[in-house]
């Protein structure tokens, strides 16, 4: 089976590289690549958002770009995919996810002329001169999404479905809880959060599993579920969509990118209340473009949040009133200037 996958992989790469070779001969420069994390390229979340940034840079500059989906989610799987891209001429590769840490740590040593970015890990083992590590203050985006959710609902229960129980996902949950609590304490909302409604499904690619968890929560009376789970989260969104179409007043909260369109119900409305965003598309675009233009600055760890304009909720939230958006914007300004500091640990929160 692995041999078959490898053959198919190389066949796809051969076609891409044939076209890329012609592009390079025409003087169009570097080829830009990406390896997907757990899940698929069309997860309408983290993988897709990252690749859209790489592709945006490639399209703008007239460059070749492609992505590979590894055979699995082990370090060997990831490193094999990185090596396959490198062997076929790609000299910039984006690696979106915490699980890439060891593979990137090895690849940056194996291929010193390869420009790498890893999103969602700080590479504690050491960042090579050819690597940029990018992490986000997800807790800040989660906080603003929690605040908006509470202001929208005014009363009721909220829940959370995470994918893998890893720091980036946990921080979304912890921030969301703090945002809801802030609304309860400062704006008179009465939103409940029960530990049984804050769960991790264990995968970013189990749509059916996400939907099953949503069924259980909505049946218990949860009014809105924050789904930070990639493709698994799309299952939550699908259930929210079905129930709203059936007349139930329930919501989903999106993650990573603006998922309003994912919740489109076909009637001009969406089940997405808002989304807790981190600008994976923007950072992937910036770094891919820098690699192509010769301004890539490796050896650094970028930590991005509200202050840098890289975390928050969408500028336009059709399911929020202008008053709610103004309130969220005023609180975002307090986070930006340091008046409000959102904790990035589980202390005193649902773990």
The 8 nearest C-alpha neighbors of each residue, nearest first, counted from 0:
[[1, 3, 2, 4, 5, 70, 6, 7],
 [2, 0, 4, 3, 5, 70, 6, 7],
 [1, 3, 5, 0, 4, 6, 7, 8],
 [2, 4, 0, 6, 5, 1, 7, 8],
 [5, 3, 1, 7, 2, 6, 8, 0],
 [4, 6, 8, 2, 3, 7, 1, 9],
 [5, 7, 3, 9, 8, 4, 10, 2],
 [8, 6, 10, 4, 5, 9, 3, 11],
 [9, 7, 5, 11, 6, 10, 4, 12],
 [8, 10, 12, 6, 11, 7, 13, 5],
 [9, 11, 7, 13, 8, 12, 6, 14],
 [12, 10, 8, 9, 14, 13, 7, 15],
 [11, 13, 9, 15, 10, 14, 16, 8],
 [12, 14, 10, 16, 11, 15, 9, 17],
 [15, 13, 17, 12, 11, 16, 10, 18],
 [16, 14, 12, 18, 13, 17, 19, 11],
 [15, 17, 19, 13, 18, 14, 20, 12],
 [18, 16, 14, 20, 19, 15, 13, 21],
 [19, 17, 16, 21, 15, 20, 22, 14],
 [20, 18, 16, 22, 21, 17, 63, 15],
 [21, 19, 23, 17, 22, 18, 16, 24],
 [20, 22, 24, 19, 18, 23, 25, 17],
 [23, 21, 19, 25, 20, 24, 27, 18],
 [22, 24, 26, 27, 20, 25, 28, 21],
 [25, 23, 21, 26, 22, 20, 27, 28],
 [24, 26, 22, 23, 27, 21, 28, 20],
 [27, 25, 23, 24, 28, 22, 21, 29],
 [26, 28, 23, 22, 25, 62, 61, 29],
 [29, 27, 23, 26, 30, 62, 291, 22],
 [30, 28, 291, 31, 90, 62, 27, 89],
 [29, 31, 89, 63, 64, 62, 90, 32],
 [30, 32, 64, 91, 89, 92, 63, 29],
 [33, 31, 92, 65, 66, 64, 91, 89],
 [32, 34, 93, 66, 92, 94, 35, 67],
 [33, 35, 67, 66, 94, 68, 93, 36],
 [36, 34, 68, 46, 67, 33, 40, 37],
 [35, 37, 96, 95, 38, 46, 34, 72],
 [38, 36, 203, 72, 35, 204, 39, 71],
 [39, 37, 204, 203, 36, 230, 42, 40],
 [40, 38, 41, 42, 35, 46, 37, 68],
 [39, 41, 47, 46, 42, 35, 38, 50],
 [40, 42, 43, 39, 47, 46, 44, 38],
 [41, 43, 230, 44, 39, 40, 47, 229],
 [44, 42, 41, 47, 48, 45, 261, 230],
 [43, 45, 42, 229, 47, 48, 256, 46],
 [44, 46, 48, 47, 255, 49, 229, 43],
 [47, 45, 49, 40, 48, 35, 44, 50],
 [46, 48, 40, 50, 41, 49, 43, 45],
 [49, 47, 280, 45, 51, 46, 50, 44],
 [50, 48, 280, 52, 46, 279, 51, 47],
 [51, 49, 53, 47, 52, 48, 54, 46],
 [50, 52, 54, 48, 49, 53, 55, 47],
 [53, 51, 284, 280, 283, 55, 50, 49],
 [54, 52, 50, 284, 56, 55, 51, 283],
 [55, 53, 57, 51, 56, 52, 58, 50],
 [54, 56, 52, 58, 53, 57, 51, 59],
 [55, 57, 59, 53, 54, 288, 284, 58],
 [58, 56, 62, 54, 60, 55, 59, 61],
 [59, 57, 61, 55, 60, 56, 54, 62],
 [58, 60, 56, 57, 61, 55, 62, 54],
 [59, 61, 57, 58, 62, 56, 27, 288],
 [62, 60, 58, 57, 59, 27, 63, 56],
 [63, 61, 57, 60, 27, 30, 58, 64],
 [64, 62, 30, 19, 57, 31, 61, 65],
 [63, 65, 31, 32, 30, 57, 54, 62],
 [66, 64, 32, 33, 31, 67, 63, 15],
 [67, 65, 33, 32, 34, 68, 35, 64],
 [68, 66, 34, 69, 35, 33, 80, 65],
 [67, 69, 35, 34, 70, 66, 39, 80],
 [70, 68, 71, 76, 80, 77, 67, 35],
 [69, 71, 76, 68, 72, 4, 1, 77],
 [72, 70, 69, 76, 73, 77, 37, 68],
 [71, 73, 76, 37, 77, 74, 69, 70],
 [74, 72, 76, 75, 71, 77, 98, 99],
 [73, 75, 102, 77, 76, 78, 101, 72],
 [76, 74, 78, 73, 77, 79, 102, 72],
 [77, 75, 73, 79, 74, 71, 78, 69],
 [76, 78, 74, 80, 79, 75, 69, 102],
 [77, 79, 102, 81, 75, 80, 76, 74],
 [80, 78, 82, 76, 77, 81, 75, 83],
 [79, 81, 83, 77, 82, 78, 69, 84],
 [82, 80, 78, 84, 79, 83, 85, 77],
 [83, 81, 85, 79, 80, 84, 86, 78],
 [84, 82, 80, 86, 85, 81, 79, 87],
 [83, 85, 87, 81, 82, 89, 86, 80],
 [86, 84, 89, 82, 88, 87, 83, 81],
 [87, 85, 83, 84, 88, 82, 89, 81],
 [88, 86, 84, 85, 89, 83, 16, 12],
 [87, 89, 85, 86, 90, 84, 30, 16],
 [88, 90, 85, 30, 84, 91, 31, 87],
 [91, 89, 113, 114, 30, 85, 88, 29],
 [90, 92, 114, 31, 89, 115, 32, 113],
 [93, 91, 32, 33, 115, 31, 94, 114],
 [92, 94, 33, 116, 115, 117, 95, 32],
 [93, 95, 117, 34, 116, 33, 96, 118],
 [96, 94, 118, 117, 36, 93, 35, 46],
 [97, 95, 119, 98, 118, 99, 36, 94],
 [96, 98, 120, 119, 99, 100, 118, 95],
 [99, 97, 96, 100, 72, 36, 101, 74],
 [98, 100, 102, 97, 96, 101, 103, 94],
 [101, 99, 103, 98, 102, 97, 122, 104],
 [102, 100, 104, 103, 99, 74, 105, 98],
 [101, 103, 78, 74, 105, 99, 104, 100],
 [102, 104, 106, 105, 100, 101, 99, 107],
 [105, 103, 101, 102, 107, 106, 100, 108],
 [104, 106, 102, 103, 108, 107, 101, 109],
 [107, 105, 103, 109, 108, 104, 110, 102],
 [106, 108, 110, 105, 109, 104, 111, 103],
 [109, 107, 106, 105, 110, 111, 104, 127],
 [108, 110, 106, 107, 105, 111, 113, 112],
 [109, 111, 113, 112, 107, 108, 106, 85],
 [110, 112, 113, 107, 108, 109, 129, 114],
 [113, 111, 110, 114, 90, 129, 107, 109],
 [114, 112, 90, 110, 111, 91, 115, 129],
 [115, 113, 91, 129, 90, 130, 92, 112],
 [116, 114, 130, 92, 91, 93, 113, 129],
 [117, 115, 131, 93, 130, 132, 94, 118],
 [116, 118, 94, 132, 95, 133, 93, 120],
 [117, 119, 95, 133, 96, 120, 134, 132],
 [120, 118, 134, 97, 96, 133, 167, 117],
 [121, 119, 97, 122, 118, 134, 132, 117],
 [120, 122, 132, 123, 300, 134, 133, 119],
 [123, 121, 124, 125, 120, 126, 100, 132],
 [122, 124, 125, 121, 126, 120, 100, 104],
 [125, 123, 122, 126, 104, 101, 121, 100],
 [126, 124, 123, 122, 127, 104, 121, 298],
 [125, 127, 298, 122, 130, 128, 299, 124],
 [128, 126, 298, 130, 129, 107, 125, 297],
 [127, 129, 298, 297, 130, 126, 299, 296],
 [128, 130, 297, 114, 127, 298, 115, 111],
 [131, 129, 297, 115, 127, 298, 116, 128],
 [130, 132, 116, 297, 299, 298, 300, 133],
 [133, 131, 300, 117, 121, 116, 118, 301],
 [134, 132, 301, 118, 300, 119, 302, 117],
 [135, 133, 119, 302, 120, 118, 301, 303],
 [136, 134, 303, 137, 302, 304, 119, 133],
 [135, 137, 304, 138, 139, 303, 134, 302],
 [138, 136, 171, 140, 139, 135, 170, 141],
 [137, 139, 174, 170, 171, 141, 136, 140],
 [140, 138, 142, 137, 141, 136, 174, 341],
 [139, 141, 311, 275, 310, 137, 143, 142],
 [142, 140, 175, 174, 171, 138, 144, 139],
 [143, 141, 178, 174, 175, 139, 145, 140],
 [142, 144, 146, 140, 145, 141, 178, 147],
 [143, 145, 141, 147, 275, 146, 142, 148],
 [146, 144, 175, 178, 179, 148, 142, 143],
 [145, 147, 178, 143, 179, 149, 144, 148],
 [148, 146, 144, 150, 145, 149, 151, 143],
 [149, 147, 145, 151, 146, 150, 144, 152],
 [148, 150, 152, 146, 151, 147, 153, 179],
 [149, 151, 147, 153, 148, 152, 146, 323],
 [150, 152, 148, 149, 153, 147, 319, 323],
 [151, 153, 149, 154, 150, 148, 155, 190],
 [154, 152, 188, 150, 149, 151, 189, 190],
 [155, 153, 189, 190, 152, 188, 156, 149],
 [156, 154, 190, 191, 222, 189, 152, 157],
 [157, 155, 191, 221, 222, 190, 192, 158],
 [158, 156, 223, 221, 222, 224, 192, 191],
 [159, 157, 224, 196, 197, 225, 223, 221],
 [158, 160, 197, 225, 224, 226, 198, 196],
 [161, 159, 226, 198, 199, 227, 197, 225],
 [162, 160, 199, 227, 228, 200, 226, 198],
 [161, 163, 228, 202, 203, 201, 200, 199],
 [164, 162, 201, 202, 165, 161, 199, 203],
 [163, 165, 199, 169, 168, 162, 201, 161],
 [164, 166, 168, 163, 167, 169, 97, 162],
 [167, 165, 169, 168, 170, 164, 97, 119],
 [168, 166, 170, 169, 165, 137, 119, 171],
 [169, 167, 171, 170, 166, 165, 227, 161],
 [168, 170, 166, 172, 171, 167, 165, 173],
 [171, 169, 138, 173, 172, 167, 168, 137],
 [170, 172, 141, 138, 137, 168, 174, 169],
 [173, 171, 175, 169, 170, 174, 176, 141],
 [174, 172, 170, 176, 175, 171, 169, 138],
 [173, 175, 138, 142, 141, 177, 171, 176],
 [176, 174, 141, 145, 142, 172, 178, 177],
 [175, 177, 179, 173, 174, 178, 180, 172],
 [176, 178, 180, 174, 175, 179, 142, 181],
 [179, 177, 142, 146, 145, 181, 175, 180],
 [178, 180, 145, 146, 182, 176, 181, 177],
 [181, 179, 183, 177, 182, 178, 184, 176],
 [180, 182, 178, 184, 179, 183, 185, 177],
 [183, 181, 186, 179, 185, 180, 184, 146],
 [184, 182, 188, 180, 187, 181, 189, 185],
 [183, 185, 181, 182, 180, 186, 187, 188],
 [186, 184, 182, 183, 181, 187, 188, 180],
 [187, 185, 182, 188, 183, 184, 181, 150],
 [186, 188, 183, 185, 184, 189, 182, 153],
 [187, 189, 183, 153, 186, 182, 154, 190],
 [190, 188, 154, 183, 153, 187, 191, 155],
 [189, 191, 154, 155, 156, 188, 149, 183],
 [192, 190, 156, 155, 157, 193, 189, 154],
 [191, 193, 157, 156, 194, 158, 190, 196],
 [192, 194, 195, 196, 191, 197, 158, 156],
 [195, 193, 196, 197, 349, 192, 198, 350],
 [196, 194, 193, 197, 198, 158, 192, 216],
 [195, 197, 158, 194, 193, 198, 159, 216],
 [198, 196, 159, 194, 158, 195, 160, 193],
 [197, 199, 160, 196, 159, 161, 200, 195],
 [200, 198, 161, 162, 201, 160, 164, 163],
 [199, 201, 162, 202, 161, 198, 160, 163],
 [202, 200, 163, 162, 199, 164, 203, 161],
 [203, 201, 162, 163, 204, 200, 205, 231],
 [202, 204, 229, 162, 231, 228, 230, 38],
 [203, 205, 230, 38, 231, 202, 206, 229],
 [206, 204, 231, 208, 207, 202, 203, 209],
 [205, 207, 231, 234, 209, 208, 230, 204],
 [208, 206, 210, 209, 205, 234, 211, 231],
 [209, 207, 211, 205, 210, 206, 212, 231],
 [210, 208, 234, 231, 235, 206, 212, 207],
 [209, 211, 234, 235, 213, 207, 208, 212],
 [212, 210, 214, 208, 213, 209, 207, 215],
 [211, 213, 215, 209, 210, 214, 216, 208],
 [212, 214, 210, 216, 235, 211, 215, 217],
 [213, 215, 211, 217, 212, 216, 218, 210],
 [216, 214, 218, 212, 213, 217, 219, 211],
 [217, 215, 219, 213, 218, 221, 214, 212],
 [216, 218, 221, 220, 219, 214, 215, 213],
 [217, 219, 215, 216, 220, 214, 221, 213],
 [220, 218, 216, 217, 221, 215, 214, 222],
 [219, 221, 217, 218, 222, 216, 156, 155],
 [222, 220, 217, 156, 157, 216, 223, 219],
 [221, 223, 249, 156, 157, 220, 250, 155],
 [224, 222, 250, 157, 251, 249, 221, 158],
 [225, 223, 158, 251, 159, 157, 226, 252],
 [224, 226, 252, 159, 251, 158, 160, 227],
 [225, 227, 160, 232, 228, 159, 253, 224],
 [228, 226, 161, 254, 232, 160, 168, 229],
 [227, 229, 162, 232, 161, 203, 231, 226],
 [230, 228, 203, 232, 231, 44, 42, 227],
 [229, 231, 204, 42, 233, 232, 203, 206],
 [232, 230, 206, 205, 209, 204, 203, 228],
 [231, 233, 228, 226, 235, 234, 229, 230],
 [232, 234, 236, 230, 235, 231, 237, 206],
 [235, 233, 210, 206, 209, 237, 232, 231],
 [236, 234, 210, 232, 209, 238, 213, 233],
 [235, 237, 233, 239, 234, 238, 251, 262],
 [238, 236, 240, 234, 235, 239, 233, 241],
 [237, 239, 241, 235, 240, 236, 210, 242],
 [238, 240, 236, 242, 237, 241, 250, 251],
 [239, 241, 237, 243, 238, 270, 242, 236],
 [242, 240, 238, 244, 239, 243, 237, 245],
 [241, 243, 245, 239, 247, 244, 240, 238],
 [242, 244, 247, 246, 245, 240, 241, 248],
 [243, 245, 241, 242, 246, 240, 264, 247],
 [246, 244, 242, 243, 247, 241, 240, 248],
 [245, 247, 243, 244, 242, 248, 241, 249],
 [248, 246, 243, 242, 249, 245, 244, 239],
 [247, 249, 243, 246, 250, 222, 242, 239],
 [250, 248, 222, 223, 247, 239, 243, 242],
 [251, 249, 223, 270, 239, 272, 271, 222],
 [250, 252, 224, 271, 223, 236, 225, 272],
 [253, 251, 225, 274, 273, 271, 272, 224],
 [254, 252, 274, 258, 226, 275, 273, 271],
 [253, 255, 275, 274, 227, 276, 256, 226],
 [256, 254, 276, 277, 44, 45, 275, 257],
 [257, 255, 276, 254, 258, 44, 277, 48],
 [256, 258, 274, 259, 313, 276, 253, 255],
 [259, 257, 261, 253, 260, 256, 274, 262],
 [258, 260, 271, 262, 261, 257, 269, 263],
 [259, 261, 263, 262, 258, 269, 257, 271],
 [262, 260, 258, 259, 263, 43, 236, 233],
 [261, 263, 269, 270, 260, 259, 271, 236],
 [264, 262, 269, 260, 261, 265, 268, 259],
 [263, 265, 269, 266, 268, 262, 240, 267],
 [266, 264, 263, 267, 268, 269, 262, 244],
 [267, 265, 268, 264, 263, 269, 244, 262],
 [266, 268, 265, 264, 269, 263, 260, 262],
 [267, 269, 266, 264, 263, 265, 270, 262],
 [270, 268, 263, 262, 271, 264, 259, 260],
 [269, 271, 262, 240, 250, 251, 239, 272],
 [272, 270, 251, 259, 269, 273, 252, 262],
 [271, 273, 252, 318, 250, 251, 270, 148],
 [274, 272, 252, 271, 316, 253, 144, 312],
 [273, 275, 253, 254, 252, 257, 312, 276],
 [276, 274, 254, 140, 312, 144, 141, 311],
 [277, 275, 255, 256, 311, 312, 310, 254],
 [276, 278, 310, 255, 309, 279, 256, 311],
 [277, 279, 309, 281, 280, 310, 282, 276],
 [278, 280, 282, 49, 281, 277, 283, 48],
 [281, 279, 52, 49, 48, 283, 278, 282],
 [280, 282, 284, 278, 279, 283, 52, 285],
 [281, 283, 285, 279, 284, 280, 286, 278],
 [284, 282, 52, 280, 286, 281, 285, 53],
 [283, 285, 52, 53, 281, 287, 282, 56],
 [286, 284, 282, 288, 283, 287, 281, 289],
 [285, 287, 289, 283, 288, 284, 282, 290],
 [288, 286, 290, 284, 289, 285, 53, 283],
 [287, 289, 291, 285, 290, 286, 56, 284],
 [290, 288, 295, 294, 286, 292, 291, 287],
 [289, 291, 295, 287, 293, 288, 292, 294],
 [292, 290, 288, 289, 293, 29, 287, 28],
 [291, 293, 289, 290, 294, 288, 295, 287],
 [292, 294, 290, 291, 295, 289, 288, 296],
 [293, 295, 289, 292, 290, 296, 291, 288],
 [296, 294, 289, 290, 293, 297, 286, 292],
 [297, 295, 294, 298, 131, 299, 129, 128],
 [298, 296, 129, 130, 128, 131, 299, 295],
 [297, 299, 128, 127, 126, 130, 131, 129],
 [298, 300, 131, 297, 132, 301, 126, 130],
 [299, 301, 132, 133, 131, 121, 302, 298],
 [300, 302, 133, 132, 303, 134, 299, 131],
 [303, 301, 134, 135, 133, 300, 304, 136],
 [304, 302, 135, 309, 307, 136, 301, 134],
 [303, 305, 310, 136, 309, 307, 306, 135],
 [304, 306, 310, 308, 307, 309, 335, 311],
 [307, 305, 335, 308, 304, 334, 336, 309],
 [308, 306, 309, 305, 304, 303, 310, 335],
 [307, 309, 305, 306, 310, 304, 311, 303],
 [308, 310, 304, 278, 307, 277, 305, 303],
 [311, 309, 277, 304, 305, 140, 276, 308],
 [310, 312, 140, 276, 275, 305, 143, 277],
 [311, 313, 275, 274, 276, 144, 140, 314],
 [314, 312, 315, 257, 316, 274, 311, 276],
 [313, 315, 312, 316, 324, 311, 328, 257],
 [314, 316, 313, 317, 312, 324, 319, 273],
 [315, 317, 319, 318, 273, 313, 314, 272],
 [318, 316, 319, 315, 320, 272, 273, 269],
 [319, 317, 316, 272, 320, 273, 271, 269],
 [320, 318, 316, 317, 323, 321, 324, 151],
 [319, 321, 323, 322, 324, 318, 317, 316],
 [322, 320, 324, 323, 325, 319, 326, 316],
 [323, 321, 325, 320, 324, 326, 319, 327],
 [322, 324, 326, 320, 325, 321, 319, 327],
 [323, 325, 321, 327, 322, 326, 328, 320],
 [326, 324, 328, 322, 323, 327, 321, 329],
 [327, 325, 323, 329, 328, 324, 322, 330],
 [326, 328, 324, 330, 329, 325, 331, 323],
 [327, 329, 331, 325, 326, 330, 324, 332],
 [330, 328, 326, 332, 331, 327, 325, 333],
 [329, 331, 333, 327, 332, 328, 326, 334],
 [332, 330, 328, 334, 333, 329, 327, 335],
 [331, 333, 335, 329, 330, 334, 336, 328],
 [334, 332, 338, 330, 336, 331, 335, 339],
 [335, 333, 339, 331, 337, 332, 336, 338],
 [334, 336, 306, 332, 333, 337, 305, 331],
 [337, 335, 333, 334, 338, 332, 306, 339],
 [336, 338, 334, 339, 335, 340, 333, 332],
 [339, 337, 333, 336, 334, 340, 335, 332],
 [340, 338, 334, 337, 333, 341, 336, 335],
 [341, 339, 337, 334, 342, 338, 139, 333],
 [340, 342, 139, 339, 138, 343, 174, 142],
 [343, 341, 344, 340, 138, 174, 173, 345],
 [342, 344, 170, 138, 341, 173, 345, 174],
 [345, 343, 346, 342, 173, 170, 348, 169],
 [344, 346, 348, 350, 347, 173, 349, 343],
 [347, 345, 348, 344, 350, 349, 342, 343],
 [346, 348, 345, 349, 350, 344, 173, 177],
 [349, 347, 345, 346, 350, 173, 176, 177],
 [348, 350, 194, 345, 347, 173, 197, 176],
 [349, 345, 348, 173, 169, 346, 194, 197]]
